[in-house]
Amino acid sequence: SFRNLDIISKPLIPNFWRAPTDNELGFVDFTDVKVTGIDKTWKKASETRTIKNINYEKINSKT
């Protein structure tokens, strides 16, 4: 929190999805992927994530 306001309201989750590039859209025109759309494997990757380890280092008492 900062000045009694919550900065983060819920847990952070990774997001690996991005918009396709022009080259990828051009590639789709020449493949069977066009029938089903661009591969969206990464769009749902964070839904099945598991945390294996967390490391942190406290630098000083104010961080």
N, C-alpha and C positions, 0 to 999 in steps of 0.2 A: 504494500500500500504506500501511497504518497499523499501526505496532507489529508489523511483519513479517507482517501478514495482508493478503492480496489483497482489495481492496474490490470491484473489478470483475473478474470471472473470464472474461468474453468480451466481444466488441465490442457496443456499444449499438446497437439498431436502433429506428427510429421505429415507433410503434403508433398508427394513426389510428382504430382501431375503438372503438366504445362501444356500450353497450346501447341498444336503441331506447327512445324515450320513449313514454309512454302515448298522446300525440297521434299518433305515427307508427304505433303498433299499431292505433289506431282507424282511421287512414287505410287501412291494409291491408285492413280489412273491406270497403271500398268500391271496391277496385281489383283488377285482374288480378294484382297482385303476390302476392296471397294464395295463388295456385296454386303459385308458385315460391318463396315466402318473401320476406322483406325483402331488398332489394338489398344485397349484401355486397361491393360494389366496394371500399369502403374497407378491408375486413377483409384483403384481399390486396395492398393498395397498396404496402406496404413491400417486398414480394417482388421487385418490378421496379424498385426505386429505383436511381438513379445519383447519385453525388456530382459536382456541377459545380464547386464552389468551397468552400474552407474558409478562414475568416478567424479570427485570434486575436490577442490583445494580451497580452503579458506585463506584468503590473502591477508586480510586484517579484520578488525572487529566491525568495520563500517561497510563491509561488502557482503 
